[in-house]
Amino acid sequence: MRTTEMQSVDVAIIGGGPAGLAAAVELRRQGIDEVVVIEREAAAGGIPRHCGHPPFGFREYGRIYSGPDYAQRNVEEAEKAGVRILLRHSVTRLATGGCIEGVSPEGTFRLQARRVLLATGAREVPRSARLLGGDRPVGVINTGALQSYLYLQHLKPFERPLIVGTELVSLSAVLSCRRAGIKPVAMVERNARATARWPLSLFPRLCGVPMHYGAELVQINGLGRVESASVRLASGEVREFECDGVLLTGEFTPESSLARMSDLRIDSKSGGPVIDQFGRCSDPVYFAAGNLLRPIETAGWSFREGRRVAGLIVQDLHGELPLIEEGVAVRCGSALKLCVPQVLVPGAVAGLRHLQLRVSTATSGQLVVRADGRDIWSKPRSCLPERRMLVPIAELGIPEGTRQLEVDFIRR
């Protein structure tokens, strides 16, 4: 797309992953004429494009796909629905009122959208943000880079890496390594247990990969490329692992750079834009869905959330949503890592049906929601890091005149 003039569309979607493509299809299904997906990569599909293994797509399509096949199915469904997908188009500015500016290989472009959906997803925290000491050799990569090497470029970046982290994406990395004939020397996790759920957390052991819990990578060693890694074990001993690479997995953060450069409010807890239960941002022309909101959920969750928010955008275009100015702020207590959405409109039960919560450390106790200091909902809960906790919004019964809700754990 090359233009010096503003082009008008009904809905512009920024990001061509599962959330963005599912939303685009739903918008077209509900009669929205001009739906455009803006994707900076050379192919749409999002993170699943890089995951050359199952399972993807069973709840969405009734069959199991590999990641690339699932991504392609999502693209095909969008094209079949009449969605326009702009590849290698990068948005550079989100202006108030739905004005979008960007660049592509053909030049600059400008779009004026009645509504905009942000679905830019999440990314892994790089080494530079993890404060790891040591040398700067070749062979230190994250999971996205590994999957790109293996499935898109058909290259092996290493033979015997050390894997850091035990999230679901870490297990995906183990499977990718196994398929490519790569033999990890070990997996290390700073917490006392795996982040991924049991029995999935048994998978590395079944693949012959030693596991070390309560262990932290402290230094990477090597000149031309990685030669070893120093790890502080739970006992306090520092052990040297001979390896030719270090794979840093997980520790996701929302890909929110565009939102941060705009006038949209950003939540300091989640790192993504502040939304209400309809997916609306602080500028109500903008909506958000998928892993931009909270790192990180599965492709299937993001797909369904994108589709749900698309339906809410249609309602908004028809003037059927309440005003965002009537919203009540939701604050996280110290025991919680994040809460999404961060604004609730009292009395409106449609929309995203739950408060989605995370904790940073294993927590047990009473999960409590308070309205202006008074308990209005509570349940006993136990939760582990990066596990989804849901509080049904319809059960809260927010009292009239409430100014603020607080959600927190009262630990046992």
MISEZA-85276 format. One record per residue (C-alpha): residue number from 1; residue in one letter; x, y, z. Coordinates in nm, 3 decimals, padded with zeros to 5 digits, m for minus. Layout:
<recs>
(rec NUM A (X Y Z)) ...
</recs>
This chain:
<recs>
(rec 1 M (00.000 00.000 00.000)) (rec 2 R (00.149 00.330 m00.108)) (rec 3 T (m00.037 00.654 m00.065)) (rec 4 T (00.004 01.017 00.026)) (rec 5 E (m00.367 01.046 00.103)) (rec 6 M (m00.561 00.915 00.400)) (rec 7 Q (m00.753 00.595 00.326)) (rec 8 S (m01.063 00.510 00.529)) (rec 9 V (m01.151 00.163 00.662)) (rec 10 D (m01.408 00.032 00.906)) (rec 11 V (m01.169 m00.164 01.128)) (rec 12 A (m00.790 m00.182 01.117)) (rec 13 I (m00.625 m00.470 01.302)) (rec 14 I (m00.257 m00.436 01.388)) (rec 15 G (m00.103 m00.782 01.413)) (rec 16 G (m00.170 m01.092 01.204)) (rec 17 G (m00.145 m01.363 01.470)) (rec 18 P (m00.428 m01.584 01.604)) (rec 19 A (m00.605 m01.298 01.788)) (rec 20 G (m00.589 m01.056 01.496)) (rec 21 L (m00.693 m01.303 01.227)) (rec 22 A (m00.976 m01.453 01.434)) (rec 23 A (m01.105 m01.102 01.503)) (rec 24 A (m01.089 m01.014 01.133)) (rec 25 V (m01.293 m01.319 01.033)) (rec 26 E (m01.553 m01.249 01.302)) (rec 27 L (m01.585 m00.885 01.197)) (rec 28 R (m01.651 m00.988 00.838)) (rec 29 R (m01.895 m01.258 00.953)) (rec 30 Q (m02.092 m00.994 01.142)) (rec 31 G (m02.118 m00.769 00.839)) (rec 32 I (m01.831 m00.522 00.874)) (rec 33 D (m01.729 m00.432 00.518)) (rec 34 E (m01.374 m00.298 00.516)) (rec 35 V (m01.148 m00.496 00.752)) (rec 36 V (m00.772 m00.461 00.714)) (rec 37 V (m00.501 m00.661 00.896)) (rec 38 I (m00.164 m00.486 00.912)) (rec 39 E (00.126 m00.730 00.955)) (rec 40 R (00.493 m00.631 00.967)) (rec 41 E (00.625 m00.976 00.874)) (rec 42 A (00.643 m01.117 00.521)) (rec 43 A (00.375 m01.373 00.613)) (rec 44 A (00.081 m01.356 00.852)) (rec 45 G (00.009 m01.618 01.118)) (rec 46 G (00.200 m01.497 01.423)) (rec 47 I (00.407 m01.708 01.662)) (rec 48 P (00.253 m02.045 01.553)) (rec 49 R (00.435 m02.004 01.219)) (rec 50 H (00.756 m02.082 01.408)) (rec 51 C (00.623 m02.381 01.604)) (rec 52 G (00.665 m02.685 01.381)) (rec 53 H (00.482 m02.924 01.611)) (rec 54 P (00.127 m02.996 01.738)) (rec 55 P (m00.111 m02.945 01.908)) (rec 56 F (m00.283 m02.637 01.764)) (rec 57 G (m00.636 m02.569 01.649)) (rec 58 F (m00.848 m02.848 01.797)) (rec 59 R (m01.102 m02.620 01.967)) (rec 60 E (m01.103 m02.379 01.674)) (rec 61 Y (m01.128 m02.626 01.385)) (rec 62 G (m01.197 m02.969 01.534)) (rec 63 R (m00.862 m03.115 01.432)) (rec 64 I (m00.501 m03.099 01.543)) (rec 65 Y (m00.251 m02.895 01.340)) (rec 66 S (00.118 m02.821 01.362)) (rec 67 G (00.192 m02.455 01.430)) (rec 68 P (00.266 m02.358 01.066)) (rec 69 D (m00.040 m02.544 00.938)) (rec 70 Y (m00.257 m02.378 01.202)) (rec 71 A (m00.121 m02.036 01.109)) (rec 72 Q (m00.189 m02.105 00.742)) (rec 73 R (m00.545 m02.216 00.819)) (rec 74 N (m00.606 m01.890 01.006)) (rec 75 V (m00.473 m01.691 00.709)) (rec 76 E (m00.685 m01.889 00.462)) (rec 77 E (m00.998 m01.834 00.670)) (rec 78 A (m00.931 m01.461 00.678)) (rec 79 E (m00.872 m01.441 00.303)) (rec 80 K (m01.183 m01.648 00.238)) (rec 81 A (m01.383 m01.405 00.454)) (rec 82 G (m01.268 m01.111 00.243)) (rec 83 V (m01.016 m00.965 00.487)) (rec 84 R (m00.743 m00.751 00.331)) (rec 85 I (m00.401 m00.848 00.474)) (rec 86 L (m00.120 m00.597 00.428)) (rec 87 L (00.216 m00.776 00.466)) (rec 88 R (00.548 m00.607 00.544)) (rec 89 H (00.357 m00.302 00.665)) (rec 90 S (00.483 m00.156 00.992)) (rec 91 V (00.274 00.089 01.190)) (rec 92 T (00.484 00.375 01.327)) (rec 93 R (00.220 00.592 01.492)) (rec 94 L (m00.118 00.560 01.658)) (rec 95 A (m00.287 00.898 01.663)) (rec 96 T (m00.604 00.986 01.849)) (rec 97 G (m00.933 00.892 01.688)) (rec 98 G (m00.805 00.591 01.493)) (rec 99 C (m00.553 00.759 01.260)) (rec 100 I (m00.270 00.516 01.177)) (rec 101 E (00.059 00.596 01.007)) (rec 102 G (00.319 00.349 00.887)) (rec 103 V (00.572 00.236 00.632)) (rec 104 S (00.605 m00.049 00.383)) (rec 105 P (00.854 m00.139 00.107)) (rec 106 E (00.641 00.074 m00.128)) (rec 107 G (00.653 00.383 00.093)) (rec 108 T (00.448 00.544 00.368)) (rec 109 F (00.079 00.485 00.434)) (rec 110 R (m00.199 00.648 00.636)) (rec 111 L (m00.527 00.493 00.742)) (rec 112 Q (m00.829 00.639 00.915)) (rec 113 A (m01.022 00.361 01.090)) (rec 114 R (m01.356 00.382 01.267)) (rec 115 R (m01.213 00.133 01.515)) (rec 116 V (m00.864 m00.013 01.565)) (rec 117 L (m00.780 m00.348 01.726)) (rec 118 L (m00.430 m00.384 01.869)) (rec 119 A (m00.321 m00.748 01.853)) (rec 120 T (00.057 m00.717 01.849)) (rec 121 G (00.117 m01.008 02.087)) (rec 122 A (00.415 m01.062 02.317)) (rec 123 R (00.787 m01.131 02.295)) (rec 124 E (01.046 m01.299 02.512)) (rec 125 V (01.271 m01.081 02.724)) (rec 126 P (01.618 m01.074 02.559)) (rec 127 R (01.950 m01.135 02.730)) (rec 128 S (02.015 m00.761 02.756)) (rec 129 A (01.714 m00.722 02.989)) (rec 130 R (01.793 m01.030 03.201)) (rec 131 L (02.114 m00.883 03.349)) (rec 132 L (02.324 m01.193 03.276)) (rec 133 G (02.697 m01.164 03.324)) (rec 134 G (02.984 m01.309 03.125)) (rec 135 D (03.104 m01.296 02.767)) (rec 136 R (02.904 m01.209 02.456)) (rec 137 P (02.960 m01.514 02.232)) (rec 138 V (02.749 m01.643 01.945)) (rec 139 G (02.488 m01.901 02.046)) (rec 140 V (02.273 m01.717 02.302)) (rec 141 I (01.919 m01.702 02.162)) (rec 142 N (01.554 m01.716 02.269)) (rec 143 T (01.283 m01.962 02.169)) (rec 144 G (01.148 m01.752 01.886)) (rec 145 A (01.492 m01.736 01.725)) (rec 146 L (01.539 m02.113 01.772)) (rec 147 Q (01.211 m02.192 01.602)) (rec 148 S (01.287 m01.949 01.321)) (rec 149 Y (01.626 m02.114 01.265)) (rec 150 L (01.477 m02.464 01.265)) (rec 151 Y (01.145 m02.423 01.084)) (rec 152 L (01.196 m02.123 00.856)) (rec 153 Q (01.569 m02.127 00.777)) (rec 154 H (01.630 m02.501 00.832)) (rec 155 L (01.946 m02.436 01.032)) (rec 156 K (02.072 m02.573 01.365)) (rec 157 P (02.206 m02.290 01.585)) (rec 158 F (02.375 m02.532 01.827)) (rec 159 E (02.407 m02.902 01.919)) (rec 160 R (02.420 m02.908 02.302)) (rec 161 P (02.254 m02.602 02.457)) (rec 162 L (02.165 m02.520 02.816)) (rec 163 I (01.793 m02.433 02.838)) (rec 164 V (01.685 m02.166 03.086)) (rec 165 G (01.319 m02.172 03.199)) (rec 166 T (01.033 m02.422 03.231)) (rec 167 E (00.730 m02.243 03.086)) (rec 168 L (00.516 m02.408 02.817)) (rec 169 V (00.730 m02.244 02.552)) (rec 170 S (01.034 m02.406 02.717)) (rec 171 L (00.878 m02.748 02.666)) (rec 172 S (00.806 m02.651 02.308)) (rec 173 A (01.177 m02.575 02.275)) (rec 174 V (01.268 m02.920 02.408)) (rec 175 L (01.040 m03.079 02.149)) (rec 176 S (01.188 m02.863 01.873)) (rec 177 C (01.538 m02.964 01.979)) (rec 178 R (01.443 m03.331 01.985)) (rec 179 R (01.299 m03.314 01.634)) (rec 180 A (01.616 m03.146 01.506)) (rec 181 G (01.857 m03.389 01.673)) (rec 182 I (01.976 m03.126 01.922)) (rec 183 K (02.059 m03.266 02.268)) (rec 184 P (02.025 m03.012 02.554)) (rec 185 V (02.276 m03.063 02.836)) (rec 186 A (02.026 m02.953 03.104)) (rec 187 M (01.729 m02.731 03.191)) (rec 188 V (01.751 m02.485 03.478)) (rec 189 E (01.467 m02.311 03.664)) (rec 190 R (01.515 m02.050 03.939)) (rec 191 N (01.192 m02.153 04.116)) (rec 192 A (01.149 m02.468 04.322)) (rec 193 R (00.920 m02.629 04.064)) (rec 194 A (00.842 m02.611 03.693)) (rec 195 T (00.624 m02.328 03.570)) (rec 196 A (00.440 m02.554 03.322)) (rec 197 R (00.171 m02.780 03.464)) (rec 198 W (00.230 m03.139 03.565)) (rec 199 P (00.247 m03.381 03.382)) (rec 200 L (00.376 m03.163 03.098)) (rec 201 S (00.669 m03.071 03.322)) (rec 202 L (00.780 m03.437 03.309)) (rec 203 F (00.845 m03.411 02.935)) (rec 204 P (01.210 m03.293 02.953)) (rec 205 R (01.301 m03.583 03.182)) (rec 206 L (01.131 m03.827 02.943)) (rec 207 C (01.351 m03.680 02.671)) (rec 208 G (01.661 m03.739 02.882)) (rec 209 V (01.719 m03.374 02.971)) (rec 210 P (01.842 m03.328 03.333)) (rec 211 M (01.636 m03.078 03.537)) (rec 212 H (01.774 m02.841 03.801)) (rec 213 Y (01.525 m02.646 04.016)) (rec 214 G (01.622 m02.355 04.238)) (rec 215 A (01.906 m02.297 03.992)) (rec 216 E (02.003 m01.967 03.830)) (rec 217 L (02.224 m01.889 03.532)) (rec 218 V (02.488 m01.643 03.650)) (rec 219 Q (02.741 m01.626 03.366)) (rec 220 I (02.791 m01.725 03.003)) (rec 221 N (03.143 m01.810 02.891)) (rec 222 G (03.302 m01.826 02.548)) (rec 223 L (03.502 m01.629 02.295)) (rec 224 G (03.386 m01.701 01.939)) (rec 225 R (03.078 m01.888 02.056)) (rec 226 V (02.939 m02.031 02.380)) (rec 227 E (03.173 m02.277 02.550)) (rec 228 S (03.011 m02.311 02.892)) (rec 229 A (02.763 m02.161 03.136)) (rec 230 S (02.796 m02.106 03.511)) (rec 231 V (02.487 m02.199 03.711)) (rec 232 R (02.426 m02.147 04.083)) (rec 233 L (02.241 m02.457 04.202)) (rec 234 A (01.989 m02.476 04.485)) (rec 235 S (02.267 m02.592 04.719)) (rec 236 G (02.464 m02.273 04.652)) (rec 237 E (02.728 m02.457 04.451)) (rec 238 V (02.824 m02.295 04.120)) (rec 239 R (02.851 m02.561 03.850)) (rec 240 E (03.003 m02.520 03.506)) (rec 241 F (02.795 m02.675 03.225)) (rec 242 E (02.987 m02.737 02.905)) (rec 243 C (02.758 m02.638 02.618)) (rec 244 D (02.768 m02.472 02.276)) (rec 245 G (02.463 m02.251 02.326)) (rec 246 V (02.224 m02.101 02.579)) (rec 247 L (01.852 m02.101 02.506)) (rec 248 L (01.664 m01.834 02.704)) (rec 249 T (01.296 m01.928 02.716)) (rec 250 G (00.985 m01.756 02.846)) (rec 251 E (00.974 m01.439 03.057)) (rec 252 F (00.738 m01.281 02.806)) (rec 253 T (00.649 m00.915 02.787)) (rec 254 P (00.374 m00.752 02.580)) (rec 255 E (00.480 m00.611 02.243)) (rec 256 S (00.344 m00.274 02.350)) (rec 257 S (00.594 m00.031 02.197)) (rec 258 L (00.332 00.118 01.965)) (rec 259 A (00.086 00.171 02.248)) (rec 260 R (00.358 00.321 02.467)) (rec 261 M (00.442 00.579 02.200)) (rec 262 S (00.077 00.680 02.175)) (rec 263 D (m00.157 00.858 02.416)) (rec 264 L (m00.307 00.527 02.534)) (rec 265 R (m00.281 00.447 02.904)) (rec 266 I (m00.041 00.162 02.987)) (rec 267 D (m00.087 m00.065 03.289)) (rec 268 S (00.233 m00.080 03.494)) (rec 269 K (00.152 m00.432 03.612)) (rec 270 S (00.074 m00.612 03.285)) (rec 271 G (00.286 m00.393 03.057)) (rec 272 G (m00.001 m00.374 02.807)) (rec 273 P (m00.270 m00.112 02.747)) (rec 274 V (m00.538 m00.046 03.007)) (rec 275 I (m00.873 m00.188 02.888)) (rec 276 D (m01.228 m00.222 03.018)) (rec 277 Q (m01.429 m00.545 03.003)) (rec 278 F (m01.518 m00.469 02.641)) (rec 279 G (m01.154 m00.461 02.532)) (rec 280 R (m01.162 m00.081 02.489)) (rec 281 C (m00.851 00.122 02.557)) (rec 282 S (m00.841 00.469 02.713)) (rec 283 D (m00.908 00.612 02.366)) (rec 284 P (m01.235 00.424 02.296)) (rec 285 V (m01.164 00.403 01.922)) (rec 286 Y (m00.886 00.157 02.012)) (rec 287 F (m00.943 m00.199 02.136)) (rec 288 A (m00.689 m00.466 02.235)) (rec 289 A (m00.684 m00.847 02.249)) (rec 290 G (m00.447 m01.140 02.275)) (rec 291 N (m00.108 m01.155 02.441)) (rec 292 L (m00.059 m00.780 02.418)) (rec 293 L (m00.284 m00.772 02.725)) (rec 294 R (m00.099 m01.013 02.950)) (rec 295 P (00.193 m01.244 02.875)) (rec 296 I (00.122 m01.512 02.801)) (rec 297 E (m00.172 m01.725 02.691)) (rec 298 T (m00.201 m02.004 02.436)) (rec 299 A (m00.272 m01.947 02.068)) (rec 300 G (m00.620 m02.091 02.120)) (rec 301 W (m00.700 m01.855 02.407)) (rec 302 S (m00.577 m01.559 02.200)) (rec 303 F (m00.787 m01.676 01.903)) (rec 304 R (m01.104 m01.694 02.112)) (rec 305 E (m01.034 m01.363 02.283)) (rec 306 G (m00.978 m01.194 01.947)) (rec 307 R (m01.306 m01.332 01.818)) (rec 308 R (m01.486 m01.218 02.133)) (rec 309 V (m01.348 m00.864 02.119)) (rec 310 A (m01.439 m00.846 01.749)) (rec 311 G (m01.803 m00.901 01.846)) (rec 312 L (m01.773 m00.620 02.099)) (rec 313 I (m01.629 m00.389 01.833)) (rec 314 V (m01.936 m00.461 01.619)) (rec 315 Q (m02.161 m00.370 01.912)) (rec 316 D (m01.964 m00.050 01.961)) (rec 317 L (m01.998 00.045 01.595)) (rec 318 H (m02.374 00.003 01.642)) (rec 319 G (m02.370 00.225 01.952)) (rec 320 E (m02.456 m00.059 02.189)) (rec 321 L (m02.174 m00.032 02.446)) (rec 322 P (m02.193 00.186 02.760)) (rec 323 L (m01.963 00.485 02.794)) (rec 324 I (m01.613 00.411 02.922)) (rec 325 E (m01.627 00.724 03.141)) (rec 326 E (m01.856 00.530 03.376)) (rec 327 G (m01.588 00.271 03.450)) (rec 328 V (m01.450 00.172 03.792)) (rec 329 A (m01.073 00.126 03.821)) (rec 330 V (m00.948 m00.221 03.927)) (rec 331 R (m00.623 m00.223 04.127)) (rec 332 C (m00.396 m00.519 04.205)) (rec 333 G (m00.279 m00.579 04.559)) (rec 334 S (00.085 m00.657 04.632)) (rec 335 A (00.035 m01.035 04.610)) (rec 336 L (m00.077 m01.017 04.245)) (rec 337 K (00.140 m00.970 03.939)) (rec 338 L (m00.137 m00.833 03.716)) (rec 339 C (m00.509 m00.808 03.653)) (rec 340 V (m00.689 m00.768 03.318)) (rec 341 P (m00.917 m00.581 03.251)) (rec 342 Q (m00.823 m00.282 03.462)) (rec 343 V (m01.155 m00.096 03.428)) (rec 344 L (m01.509 m00.228 03.482)) (rec 345 V (m01.838 m00.066 03.386)) (rec 346 P (m02.084 m00.157 03.670)) (rec 347 G (m02.400 m00.336 03.565)) (rec 348 A (m02.261 m00.439 03.226)) (rec 349 V (m02.210 m00.816 03.234)) (rec 350 A (m02.144 m00.868 02.863)) (rec 351 G (m01.794 m00.848 02.723)) (rec 352 L (m01.489 m01.027 02.859)) (rec 353 R (m01.645 m01.237 03.131)) (rec 354 H (m01.359 m01.264 03.380)) (rec 355 L (m01.091 m01.074 03.562)) (rec 356 Q (m00.773 m01.253 03.455)) (rec 357 L (m00.510 m01.266 03.729)) (rec 358 R (m00.149 m01.381 03.771)) (rec 359 V (00.086 m01.418 04.065)) (rec 360 S (00.466 m01.392 04.066)) (rec 361 T (00.522 m01.648 04.341)) (rec 362 A (00.329 m01.953 04.461)) (rec 363 T (00.040 m01.824 04.671)) (rec 364 S (m00.239 m01.977 04.880)) (rec 365 G (m00.511 m01.802 05.070)) (rec 366 Q (m00.829 m01.608 05.021)) (rec 367 L (m00.868 m01.424 04.692)) (rec 368 V (m01.064 m01.111 04.773)) (rec 369 V (m01.230 m00.833 04.572)) (rec 370 R (m01.301 m00.514 04.766)) (rec 371 A (m01.518 m00.218 04.664)) (rec 372 D (m01.394 00.100 04.831)) (rec 373 G (m01.244 m00.111 05.110)) (rec 374 R (m01.543 m00.346 05.164)) (rec 375 D (m01.528 m00.715 05.063)) (rec 376 I (m01.779 m00.798 04.788)) (rec 377 W (m01.639 m01.133 04.670)) (rec 378 S (m01.394 m01.389 04.805)) (rec 379 K (m01.290 m01.749 04.749)) (rec 380 P (m01.005 m01.969 04.873)) (rec 381 R (m00.748 m02.019 04.598)) (rec 382 S (m00.401 m02.161 04.544)) (rec 383 C (m00.202 m02.048 04.245)) (rec 384 L (00.142 m02.091 04.093)) (rec 385 P (00.340 m01.838 03.883)) (rec 386 E (00.214 m01.772 03.530)) (rec 387 R (m00.104 m01.978 03.586)) (rec 388 R (m00.433 m01.822 03.487)) (rec 389 M (m00.679 m01.731 03.763)) (rec 390 L (m01.028 m01.616 03.667)) (rec 391 V (m01.281 m01.414 03.868)) (rec 392 P (m01.630 m01.402 03.708)) (rec 393 I (m01.722 m01.036 03.663)) (rec 394 A (m02.095 m01.119 03.677)) (rec 395 E (m02.054 m01.246 04.035)) (rec 396 L (m01.905 m00.924 04.171)) (rec 397 G (m02.225 m00.720 04.211)) (rec 398 I (m02.038 m00.389 04.221)) (rec 399 P (m02.226 m00.150 04.454)) (rec 400 E (m02.358 00.172 04.305)) (rec 401 G (m02.123 00.464 04.351)) (rec 402 T (m01.809 00.247 04.378)) (rec 403 R (m01.498 00.444 04.288)) (rec 404 Q (m01.237 00.165 04.293)) (rec 405 L (m01.205 m00.212 04.320)) (rec 406 E (m00.903 m00.383 04.471)) (rec 407 V (m00.815 m00.748 04.407)) (rec 408 D (m00.567 m00.921 04.634)) (rec 409 F (m00.467 m01.242 04.813)) (rec 410 I (m00.492 m01.273 05.188)) (rec 411 R (m00.222 m01.535 05.239)) (rec 412 R (m00.263 m01.825 05.477)) 
</recs>
